[in-house]
């Protein structure tokens, strides 16, 4: 039978408390047979790129997005919510630049868009860069890129 050893840190002054929930059901906590840190929901910065890089075995791999934004493109663009997007630059009617808080590792990434209020066609205007991507939007029945959507979502 394996043993469980709880060892304190000689330089630490805090108290580690392990508390059981109020339950009437037996639960098991199984530790993997590998060395490493346990990641909790309160942790930040412990999950590494290697844990999400597609090297998982068994099921389909997991790939996280590098940036996403939902914004109002009418008037001065305003961000509803985002991840790794610092701002939206208005380049004129139907032209927007999504500026990243942290640059992409390469300019070779995919961009997809969606709109809640109506159907828009979006294209990348020019070349996607590591610090931003410029796009143009239009209503499908128009020949020019002249649409400012009220709710546009972009995922990179």
N, C-alpha and C positions, 0 to 999 in steps of 0.2 A: 504494500500500500504506500502510495506517495504521501509525503508530508507537506503541510502548509506552514510556511515560515513568514512571519511578519517582522520586518526589521526596520527600526527607526533610523533616522539620519542624525548623526552625532551633532551636526551644526544647526539643525532645525530646532525651532522653539514652538512651533505650532502643534496642534493636536489633530490627528487624523481620526475621523469618526466614520465608522461603517454602520449604517442604520438599516434595519429591516423595515419594509413597508407593513402597513396594517392589512394583512391578507389572511384568508383561511385556506389558501391553496399552496401546496408545496411548489417551490421554484428551485431550479438549479442554475448556477452560474458556472459555466464550463470555461476554463482557461485553455488557450491553445498551447500546444507543446512547442513553442518557439519563444525566444527572448524578444522583448520589445515593450513598448509603452501601451497602456490601455487608453483609447481615445473615448472621451465622453462628450455629451452634448454641450457641456460648458467649456470645452477645450477650444483653443484657437491656435492655428498654425502648426498643428502636429501632422495633419494629413499631408502626405507628400505627393508630388506629381506621379511618382512611380506607382502609387496606389490607384491612380485613375488613368493611367496611360494606355490602357487596352491590353495589358499583359495578363489580365485575369484569365483563369482557365474555367472551363465548364460552360457557363452561359455567355451570351453576347457581351462584349466589353462595354464599359461605361466611359463616355467621353463628356467632360464638362464643357460648358460654354465659357469663353473668355470675356465676353461683354454682351450686355443686353440693355435695351432702353425702350420705354413706352413714352411717347411725347405728343404734344399738341403742335402741329405744324402750321396752324393758322396764326397770322400776326407774327409776333416775336415768339419763336419756338420755346415751349416750356416743358420741362421733363416731369412726367407723372411719377415715374419710378425707374430705377436703373441699377445696374451692377457694372462697375469698371467703366462708367461713362461720366466724364467731367462736365460736358456741355454739348449743346447742339448749336452749330453755326448756321444762320440763315444765309444762303447764297443767292437769294432771289426766288421768285415764284417757282415752286416745285424742286428746288435744289437745297439740299441739307448736307452738312458735314457732321458726322458723329465723331466726337473727340474722346479718346480713351484716357482714363486716369493713369493706367499702367500700360505701356506699349505692348503690342503683340510681339511674340518672339520672331515672327517672320511676316512678310506681307502676303504669304500664300495661305489664306484662310477663306472660309465660306461665309457668305452673308445671306440671310434670308429675312424677308419682311412680311408683315401682315397688317391689315387695317381693320378696325372694328366698324367704322362708319360706312364704308363702301369699298368697292374693288378698285385697287390702284395697281398699276404696273410700276415696278421700281427697277432701276438699273444702277450699277456702279458707274459713276461718272469718272472716267480716267482710271488710274491705277489705285488700288487700295494700298494704303501706307501702314506702317507699323503704329503710328500715333493717331491715325484717324482714317475714316473712309467717307468718301463723298458719294451721295446718291441723288438721283433725280426721280421724281414721281410724276405720273400722269394718269388721267382717267382713260380706260381702254379705248373709248371711241374718239379720243382726240389724237391729233398727230404730233402735237408739241407737248413738252414736259411742263405743264402749267398747273398742276394740282397741289394744293396745300391741305393735306388731310388733317382732320381734327384729332385723330387718334391713330398714330402709326407706331408699330412695334418693329424693332430691328434686333436680330440675334447674330452674333459673330462667333 
